[in-house]
């Protein structure tokens, strides 16, 4: 199964709601399903008695399919988790993907890469562009939810964050990071610095 054919998080949540109370199918139930499929395939369907036999097999399976769906759902969720975990590890080893991902605004399809060392943007992408660039889907999902891909106790870039220090020139308010990144990366640094606020105790942005 390809990643494109996987259930979305929303679809998994909907299925989980529909399967509420069902536990995953045991190995024994899966084996009995396999035997039922074989029996239904191998029997002669030309007599009424045989047809009833096959209908009974189908009914037996239908009554228990929820448990199989539960197992499939849990397995797919685990596969997605492991794939995201592997993608995060690979990204951590790739210098161009080590930046913090900050979403410009909840309703804006713009993700900014921010370097705390350089105190500036490393890139700006739509979600589709960021995925094509190589960023793990899980990082973008975190940015969608909280504004930032950061993990741990120190999480810069959250929706309620005050902002960032930009090249020791001034403070970049969190709400302006998208516009700042686009201007800065386009080479219009003067226009980008117009979006900064002076440091406390200073009256002007350092240019």
LODRENVEX-709860 format. One record per residue (C-alpha): x, y, z. Coordinates in Angstrom, 3 decimals, always signed. Each point is the difference from the previous one (the first is absolute). Layout:
<recs>
+----------+----------+----------+
|       xx |       yy |       zz |
+----------+----------+----------+
|        X |        Y |        Z |
...
+----------+----------+----------+
</recs>
This chain:
<recs>
+----------+----------+----------+
|       xx |       yy |       zz |
+----------+----------+----------+
|   +0.000 |   +0.000 |   +0.000 |
|   +1.363 |   +3.401 |   -0.953 |
|   -0.026 |   +3.016 |   +2.315 |
|   -2.426 |   +1.687 |   -2.411 |
|   -2.580 |   -2.736 |   +0.683 |
|   +0.182 |   +0.233 |   +3.789 |
|   -2.846 |   +1.304 |   +2.090 |
|   +0.284 |   +3.643 |   +0.978 |
|   +0.110 |   +0.882 |   +3.728 |
|   -3.598 |   +1.215 |   -0.337 |
|   -1.097 |   -3.299 |   -1.564 |
|   +1.766 |   -1.990 |   +2.721 |
|   -1.732 |   +2.067 |   +2.667 |
|   -3.385 |   -0.588 |   -1.668 |
|   +0.579 |   -3.751 |   -0.223 |
|   +1.140 |   -0.138 |   +3.618 |
|   -3.238 |   +1.708 |   +1.005 |
|   -2.055 |   -2.475 |   -2.037 |
|   +1.872 |   -2.962 |   +1.508 |
|   -0.341 |   +1.213 |   +3.577 |
|   +0.003 |   -2.965 |   +2.388 |
|   +1.522 |   -2.485 |   -2.432 |
|   +3.362 |   -1.559 |   +0.757 |
|   +2.467 |   -1.020 |   -2.724 |
|   -0.541 |   -3.424 |   -1.546 |
|   +2.082 |   -2.814 |   +1.439 |
|   +2.304 |   -2.137 |   -2.113 |
|   -2.504 |   -2.825 |   +0.359 |
|   -2.820 |   +2.093 |   -1.461 |
|   +2.141 |   +1.015 |   -2.952 |
|   +0.828 |   -3.651 |   -0.684 |
|   -3.685 |   -0.929 |   +0.167 |
|   -0.764 |   +2.770 |   -2.506 |
|   +2.600 |   -1.420 |   -2.354 |
|   -1.572 |   -3.456 |   +0.338 |
|   -3.464 |   +1.457 |   -0.651 |
|   +1.201 |   +1.705 |   -3.165 |
|   +1.558 |   -3.255 |   -1.192 |
|   -3.132 |   -2.020 |   +0.831 |
|   -2.247 |   +2.462 |   -1.830 |
|   +2.268 |   -0.058 |   -3.044 |
|   +0.347 |   -3.791 |   -0.127 |
|   -3.646 |   -0.974 |   +0.448 |
|   -2.335 |   -0.705 |   -2.892 |
|   -2.509 |   +2.858 |   -0.325 |
|   -2.459 |   -1.815 |   -2.257 |
|   -2.327 |   -1.356 |   +2.702 |
|   -2.242 |   +1.881 |   +2.402 |
|   +1.602 |   -1.809 |   +2.935 |
|   +3.471 |   +1.111 |   -1.025 |
|   -1.216 |   +3.580 |   -0.489 |
|   -1.387 |   +0.052 |   +3.547 |
|   +3.286 |   -1.372 |   +1.250 |
|   +1.895 |   +2.844 |   -1.631 |
|   -2.478 |   +2.583 |   +1.252 |
|   +0.510 |   -1.294 |   +3.526 |
|   +3.758 |   +0.333 |   -0.414 |
|   -0.418 |   +3.573 |   -1.246 |
|   -2.285 |   +0.818 |   +2.929 |
|   +2.523 |   -1.430 |   +2.453 |
|   +2.697 |   +2.222 |   -1.457 |
|   -2.246 |   +3.049 |   -0.206 |
|   -0.854 |   -0.167 |   +3.686 |
|   +3.685 |   +0.062 |   +0.899 |
|   +1.428 |   +2.353 |   -2.620 |
|   +0.087 |   +2.886 |   +2.494 |
|   +2.742 |   -1.770 |   +1.949 |
|   +2.025 |   -0.416 |   -3.184 |
|   -0.493 |   +3.666 |   -0.882 |
|   +1.160 |   +0.922 |   +3.491 |
|   +3.182 |   -2.009 |   -0.479 |
|   +0.632 |   +1.503 |   -3.427 |
|   -0.615 |   +3.496 |   +1.345 |
|   +2.423 |   -0.487 |   +2.878 |
|   +2.610 |   -1.491 |   -2.319 |
|   -0.244 |   +2.842 |   -2.500 |
|   +0.300 |   +2.573 |   +2.780 |
|   +3.126 |   -1.747 |   +1.287 |
|   +1.509 |   -0.126 |   -3.499 |
|   -0.638 |   +3.737 |   -0.404 |
|   +1.589 |   +0.699 |   +3.391 |
|   +3.110 |   -2.017 |   -0.813 |
|   +0.318 |   +1.599 |   -3.436 |
|   -0.220 |   +3.485 |   +1.516 |
|   +2.559 |   -0.965 |   +2.645 |
|   +2.413 |   -1.217 |   -2.685 |
|   -0.566 |   +3.131 |   -2.090 |
|   +0.738 |   +2.189 |   +3.035 |
|   +3.267 |   -1.868 |   +0.629 |
|   +1.080 |   +0.371 |   -3.620 |
|   -0.865 |   +3.706 |   +0.034 |
|   +2.048 |   +0.531 |   +3.159 |
|   +3.047 |   -1.282 |   -1.891 |
|   -0.589 |   +2.270 |   -2.990 |
|   +1.454 |   +3.501 |   +0.578 |
|   -2.512 |   +1.699 |   -2.287 |
|   -2.954 |   -1.473 |   +1.930 |
|   +1.142 |   +0.720 |   +3.560 |
|   -1.708 |   +3.382 |   +0.243 |
|   -3.049 |   +0.750 |   +2.098 |
|   -3.239 |   +0.038 |   -1.997 |
|   -2.330 |   +2.870 |   +0.891 |
|   -3.416 |   +0.369 |   -1.615 |
|   -0.643 |   +3.635 |   -0.881 |
|   -3.658 |   -0.034 |   +1.108 |
|   -2.706 |   -2.619 |   +0.611 |
|   -1.838 |   +0.928 |   -3.206 |
|   +3.069 |   +0.583 |   -2.175 |
|   +1.706 |   -2.708 |   -2.056 |
|   +3.505 |   +1.243 |   +0.742 |
|   +2.677 |   -1.789 |   +2.020 |
|   +3.203 |   +1.807 |   +0.932 |
|   +3.290 |   -1.715 |   +0.743 |
|   +1.743 |   +1.862 |   +2.815 |
|   +3.593 |   -0.353 |   +1.179 |
|   +0.592 |   +0.899 |   +3.624 |
|   +3.740 |   +0.143 |   -0.670 |
|   -0.183 |   +2.360 |   -2.986 |
|   -3.054 |   +1.730 |   +1.518 |
|   -1.718 |   +0.065 |   -3.349 |
|   -2.150 |   -1.861 |   -2.530 |
|   +1.441 |   -2.894 |   -1.958 |
|   -2.966 |   -0.400 |   -2.323 |
|   -3.723 |   +0.506 |   -0.466 |
|   -2.299 |   -2.590 |   -1.529 |
|   -3.583 |   -1.028 |   -0.472 |
|   -0.836 |   -3.338 |   +1.622 |
|   +0.327 |   -1.800 |   -3.338 |
|   +3.353 |   +1.670 |   -0.675 |
|   +1.288 |   -0.821 |   +3.492 |
|   -0.877 |   -3.679 |   -0.430 |
|   +1.651 |   -0.081 |   -3.424 |
|   +3.084 |   +1.659 |   +1.520 |
|   +0.286 |   -2.901 |   +2.417 |
|   -1.466 |   +1.145 |   +3.307 |
|   -1.769 |   -2.768 |   +1.955 |
|   -3.788 |   +0.174 |   -0.083 |
|   -0.045 |   -0.243 |   +3.801 |
|   +1.933 |   +3.273 |   +0.356 |
|   -2.500 |   +1.829 |   -2.163 |
|   -2.864 |   -1.589 |   +1.932 |
|   +1.445 |   +1.362 |   +3.255 |
|   +0.339 |   +3.435 |   -1.561 |
|   -3.630 |   -0.196 |   -1.135 |
|   -1.144 |   -0.793 |   +3.525 |
|   +2.184 |   +2.234 |   +2.151 |
|   +1.759 |   +2.350 |   -2.402 |
|   +3.414 |   -1.621 |   +0.432 |
|   +1.687 |   -3.307 |   -0.743 |
|   +1.990 |   +0.230 |   +3.238 |
|   -0.120 |   -2.802 |   +2.563 |
|   +0.986 |   -0.013 |   +3.666 |
|   -0.273 |   +2.564 |   +2.763 |
|   +1.349 |   +2.929 |   -2.038 |
|   -2.254 |   +0.474 |   -3.007 |
|   +0.605 |   +3.263 |   -1.857 |
|   -2.451 |   +1.086 |   -2.666 |
|   -3.249 |   -1.105 |   +1.644 |
|   -3.090 |   +2.023 |   -0.865 |
|   +0.292 |   +2.060 |   +3.198 |
|   +3.775 |   +0.522 |   -0.262 |
|   +1.168 |   +3.620 |   +0.187 |
|   +2.377 |   -0.414 |   -2.915 |
|   +3.641 |   -0.435 |   -0.975 |
|   +3.239 |   +1.929 |   +0.167 |
|   +1.015 |   +0.731 |   -3.592 |
|   +3.760 |   +0.276 |   -0.600 |
|   +0.400 |   +2.086 |   +3.166 |
|   -1.753 |   +2.820 |   -1.856 |
|   -3.278 |   -0.067 |   +1.869 |
|   -2.972 |   -2.121 |   +0.980 |
|   -2.162 |   -1.633 |   -2.651 |
|   -3.592 |   -0.313 |   +1.283 |
|   -1.366 |   -3.515 |   -0.488 |
|   -2.878 |   +1.232 |   -2.181 |
|   +2.392 |   +1.541 |   -2.539 |
|   +2.287 |   -2.963 |   -0.604 |
|   -1.609 |   -0.975 |   -3.319 |
|   +0.318 |   +3.443 |   -1.567 |
|   +3.487 |   +0.439 |   +1.455 |
|   +1.204 |   -3.287 |   -1.485 |
|   -1.399 |   +0.749 |   -3.439 |
|   +1.565 |   +3.467 |   -0.128 |
|   +3.314 |   -1.167 |   +1.428 |
|   +0.327 |   -3.005 |   -2.298 |
|   -0.900 |   +2.162 |   -3.006 |
|   +3.028 |   +2.142 |   +0.825 |
|   -1.980 |   +3.034 |   +1.190 |
|   +1.678 |   +0.142 |   +3.397 |
|   -0.865 |   +3.637 |   +0.648 |
|   -3.718 |   -0.725 |   -0.415 |
|   +0.389 |   -3.062 |   +2.223 |
|   +1.689 |   +2.023 |   +2.746 |
|   -2.937 |   +2.430 |   -0.113 |
|   -2.028 |   -2.784 |   +1.645 |
|   +2.309 |   -0.212 |   +3.029 |
|   -0.505 |   +1.704 |   +3.341 |
|   +2.914 |   +1.621 |   +1.898 |
|   +1.465 |   -1.796 |   +2.980 |
|   -1.198 |   +1.126 |   +3.400 |
|   +1.786 |   +3.223 |   +0.941 |
|   +0.747 |   +0.868 |   -3.627 |
|   -1.943 |   +2.291 |   -2.313 |
|   +0.988 |   -1.385 |   -3.389 |
|   +0.613 |   -3.308 |   -1.697 |
|   +3.678 |   -0.692 |   -0.627 |
|   +0.692 |   +0.137 |   -3.728 |
+----------+----------+----------+
</recs>
